[in-house]
Amino acid sequence: MKTTALVVLLALLMSAAGPVFAMSHQERLACAWTAGNCLDEAKILEKRITEIKSEIQKNANGSPEEVKKLEKKLQEAMDQLKRIESN
């Protein structure tokens, strides 16, 4: 009796887990592409942050408005990078 109940329980659990393992080739490619896309976007944002920081250093003696605009762009880029890295 215990063996039969165990077999039924295992069959039920395996049927519920089936869709997890049944990914098509297209679905696997979509997952891989999405993950790669996030990595590429993170690299682009890191490069953008570096460029903005160098612009801020170049314009340190320039107009305060220009420096504030660059600092705002820097903060936005850093926020985007944090969002991507947290996902």
N, C-alpha and C positions, 0 to 999 in steps of 0.2 A: 504494500500500500504506500509506504513512504517513497519507494523508488518511482512508482507511477506519478505521485504528486510532484516529485522532484523533476521528472522528465517533462511533465506538463508545464511546470513553472519555467524551466529552462527554454522550452519551445516558445512560450509567451514572451520572455525577455529577448530572445533572439529575433523574433518577428518585429518587435518594437525597435530594435537596433539596426535592422536591415536598411532602412533609408539612409542612415549615416554612411554606410559603406558603399552604397550604390550610386556614387557620383559618376556622371558620364565624363568622357574625355573633355568635352567642351566646358563643363563645370570646373574641372580641375585646372584647365588652362585659364579660365576667368579668375579663379582664386590666385593663381600664380601671377597673372598679369596685374591684378589689383595690388598685391603685395609689392611687386617690383615697382609699380607706379608710385606707391607711397615712399619707397626708398629713394627713387629718383627725385621726387618732389622735395624730400628732406635735404638732399644734396644741393639742389638748386637754391633752396631757402638759405642754407648755410653759406653758400657762395654770395648770395644777395646781402646777407647780414655783414659779411666781411667787407664787401664793397661799400655798403652804407657807412660802416665804421671808418673806413679810410677817407670817405668823403667828408665825414664830420671832422676828422683830424685836419684835413686840408682847409676846411672852411672855418676853423676855430677862430680866426681873426676876422672873419667875414661878418655879414649881417646876422643879427640875432634871429631874424625871421627865418632865414635859410637854415640855420642850425636847428631851430625848433621843428621845421618841416622834416628835416633829415632824421631827427630823433623820433618823431612820430612814425615815420616810415620804418625805422629800426624796431620800435616797439611792436608795430603791427606784424612785421616779419617774424619777430621772436615769438609772438603769440601764436601765429600760424604754425611755426615749427613745434611748439609745445603741444598744440592740438594734434598734429600728425604723429608725433612721438608717443602720445598717450594712447593712440588707437592701435 
